Amino acid sequence: MSSRVTALALFALYALIFLVPGFFTLPPLDRDESRFAQATKQMLETGDPVEIRYQNEARNKKPVGIYWMQAASAAALGGPEAAPIWAYRIPSAIGAMLAIWFTWLAGAALVGRRAAALGAALFGISMLMVAEGHIAKTDAMQAAAITAMMAGLARAFMRWQETPDAKARWSDIVLIWAGLGIAALIKGPVGLMVGGGAVVLAGLLGGGFRWLKMTRPAIGVPLALLVFSPWAIAITIQTGGQFWYDAIWGDMLSKVAGAQEKHGGFIGYYLLLVTLTLFPGSLLLLPAAWRTVQMRKAPWAMFLIAWVVPAWVVFELLPTKLPHYTLPCYPALALAIGAYLNARLQGEPDATPRWTGYANLVLWLIFAFALGAIYTAAPNYYSGAAGAGMIDILLTMAVIAAASALAVVTISQTWRLFLPAAAVLAAFAYAGLFERTFAATQDLHVSPRVAELARERGGWTPGTPIVSAGYHEPSLVFLTETAIELAPDGKAAARYLADHPEGVALIEEKELDAFLREAAAIGLKPERKWTLSGFNYSRGKRVAISIYRVRP
């Protein structure tokens, strides 16, 4: 068995340790995960693999790649009628595993195999990567495709630096251009922005551009187009070009013009957040970044800087900000940390200023202790009357203790224990968060509870008409059925129930008066079957939803 196959198997096993907790038990999340899963579910229901729809609306935002992958896994695990939400998450989990392996592949060319293994392992336990591996949307698989492309570019770049007259390798050509094509099929131009920015900055920093002949664009560009263009042509014909108008003007450029859907932030947002999103390896981020910049004339450092800086600047300048946008840069950050850690293990003199390590440590401990507090605080606020129990308190203590131990390892420079201590901390943190804390915060599980009570108390079954007023979260659509009527107000819900007297109505408290007044006006006698309360985290407010049926 080759070393690469062995590395792939080991990294897959390693990733599963952190991906399995919560993977099968987390309910559908709002809003992106449930929108993606519901659109995929409808693709299976209609048998149309080209156009993407959410209920009756065209979802002209992202290309089709992730929907095809989700459709394949969901079709194999029950189809649109029975596949659970975790069936739609399988491509994301696979994407997370592949992203870790491609990080190692890129790092093996740039910083050597041991440093690459350390960096890939730290990337694999980063909070953002583990979170995205649990969510049925684009970002984990996009990270895999972009990292594959960057691995091919890194291998070609370093090969040119070492042997300018060497022949191009087919493996690198396929990685670069197939990776770019798949990235485009998943999320449009993001891969081109990351790769193009890296090529330009690497050239300006001294790497030149002659090495690009190692990528064989004459072969590669058609390969990338072969991946992307068949669907692009089909969607253009099927929608008369409307997809591209909506995707470019309605989605992409709206993120440039302003904070889309109120997801805004200040310049420096991602720099502040990276301590948490790259946690726990971020404990060494500032010293590692300092060392990489110090060594910027070295080809490996030049390439890592070029990988991160242009894309990061673009993301910081965009008015629309979400934590996962910078994920394609994280493999490079993790490899810089892996290179720094490997240098310490080899006894290389540390030329980074001591203040970088201490400043990093203070900020990291603030985030680590805040994370530890969540395990007790979240159940107290969002578990109804139960509150936090002993297991929640023990989780808080365990995470804080593990974080403290990793800090001690770092201060004492016991570098051989850094990765094991980080992995133990990550295991406590993610297993506790996904298996216990999310399960204990029942107030946050509004849609699963509404859907369950609609069946148990309201007598709803698939095919029975159902309407919801005031609460329109995508997870409710996914957990009930595509045909659920999302009424604009309580008055419209009453009229729907009059037209479908065998149906079920879900009425949020703010629409209840309008619903009852209109029902009385048209001679309808709705009977309340149940009322539940919870916290709608998508809107940041409490909700109370009543289930009604027409009284016989």
Helices and strands as residue ranges (DSSP letters): H 3-19, H 32-46, E 53-54, E 57-58, H 65-76, H 79-82, H 85-110, H 113-124, H 127-133, H 139-162, H 170-187, H 190-202, I 203-207, G 210-215, H 217-239, H 242-245, I 246-252, H 253-257, G 260-262, H 269-277, G 281-284, H 285-294, H 299-317, G 323-329, H 330-345, H 354-382, H 390-411, G 415-417, H 418-431, I 432-437, H 438-440, G 442-444, H 446-456, E 466-469, H 474-479, E 485-487, H 490-499, E 504-508, G 509-511, H 512-521, E 526-536, E 541-550
